[in-house]
Amino acid sequence: QVQLVESGGGLVQSGGSLRLSCAASGGTFKSSAMGWLRQVPGKEREFVAFIEWNGGRTYYADSVKGRFTISRDNAKNTVYLQMNSLKPEDTAVYYCAAYTGGILYSTTSYGYWGQGTQVTVSS
């Protein structure tokens, strides 16, 4: 019954940085692994990053390794995605969601999606 709200998206230039936030309420956020996923218009939704409930384990899609960092602050019921060296191909709507079990990089392993926040990277 967790509710998730993403924020922090916007328009940035190629090579720039952006920090996304996901605020959780009404559920068991502190005991839930979380993930960030994204969707480009006309394409399938894809996995971006995963973080374990205590922040001890993370996993990233190959396309963002070395550029994106996922973190969380359980005291604030918030998960973050720090995005550096942004590229035009990173343009998408970014969603946070709760991990519900299964393969970490599969979008079907996540539920309780937020409403999404738009990230646009100009060239």
C-alpha positions in Angstrom: 0.0 0.0 0.0 3.0 2.3 -0.4 2.5 5.5 -2.5 5.5 6.9 -4.4 6.0 10.4 -5.8 8.9 11.3 -8.0 10.4 14.8 -8.4 13.5 16.5 -9.6 13.2 16.1 -13.4 13.7 18.9 -15.8 15.6 20.1 -18.9 19.4 19.9 -18.9 22.2 20.1 -21.4 24.2 17.1 -22.5 27.0 16.4 -20.0 25.0 18.0 -17.2 23.7 16.5 -13.9 20.3 16.0 -12.3 19.2 14.5 -9.0 15.8 12.7 -8.8 14.0 12.0 -5.6 11.2 9.5 -4.8 9.2 10.1 -1.6 7.3 7.2 -0.1 4.4 7.1 2.2 1.7 4.7 3.5 3.7 1.5 3.2 6.7 -0.5 4.4 9.3 1.6 2.6 12.0 0.9 5.2 11.9 -2.8 4.5 11.5 -2.6 0.7 14.1 -2.8 -2.0 13.5 -0.1 -4.6 14.3 0.6 -8.2 14.4 3.4 -10.8 13.0 2.7 -14.3 12.4 4.8 -17.3 10.3 5.0 -20.5 11.0 6.7 -23.8 8.0 7.6 -26.0 7.4 4.9 -28.4 9.7 2.4 -26.6 9.3 -0.2 -23.9 9.9 0.7 -20.3 13.4 -0.3 -19.1 15.3 -0.9 -15.9 17.8 1.7 -14.7 18.9 0.9 -11.1 18.2 -1.1 -8.0 18.9 -0.7 -4.3 18.5 -3.1 -1.4 16.4 -2.2 1.7 19.4 -1.2 3.7 21.3 0.4 0.9 24.0 -2.3 1.0 23.5 -3.7 -2.5 23.0 -1.8 -5.8 22.7 -2.9 -9.4 22.7 -0.8 -12.6 21.8 -1.2 -16.2 24.9 -1.2 -18.4 23.7 1.9 -20.2 24.1 4.0 -17.0 26.9 2.3 -15.1 29.5 4.8 -14.0 27.2 7.8 -14.6 24.2 7.2 -12.3 24.1 6.5 -8.6 21.1 5.2 -6.6 20.9 5.8 -2.9 18.3 6.0 -0.1 17.6 7.7 3.2 15.2 5.5 5.1 14.8 8.1 7.9 13.3 10.4 5.2 11.5 7.6 3.3 13.2 8.7 0.2 15.2 7.1 -2.6 17.5 9.2 -4.9 19.0 8.9 -8.4 22.0 11.1 -9.0 22.5 11.4 -12.8 25.8 12.7 -14.1 27.3 13.0 -17.6 23.8 13.0 -19.1 23.2 12.1 -22.7 20.3 12.8 -25.1 19.5 9.1 -25.0 18.8 9.5 -21.3 15.7 11.5 -22.1 12.7 9.7 -20.7 10.1 9.7 -18.0 11.7 8.3 -14.9 9.7 6.2 -12.4 10.5 4.8 -9.0 8.9 1.5 -7.8 9.1 -1.1 -5.1 10.9 -4.3 -5.9 8.5 -7.2 -5.6 10.8 -10.1 -6.3 12.4 -11.7 -9.3 15.1 -10.7 -11.7 16.5 -7.4 -10.7 16.8 -5.9 -14.2 13.3 -7.0 -15.3 10.5 -4.3 -15.2 8.1 -7.0 -14.2 9.9 -7.3 -10.8 8.6 -3.9 -9.7 5.2 -2.6 -8.5 3.6 0.4 -6.8 4.9 2.7 -9.5 5.0 6.5 -9.0 3.6 9.0 -11.5 7.0 9.6 -13.1 9.1 12.7 -13.6 10.3 13.9 -17.1 14.0 14.2 -17.8 15.0 15.9 -21.0 18.6 16.1 -22.1 19.4 18.5 -25.0 22.2 18.1 -27.4 
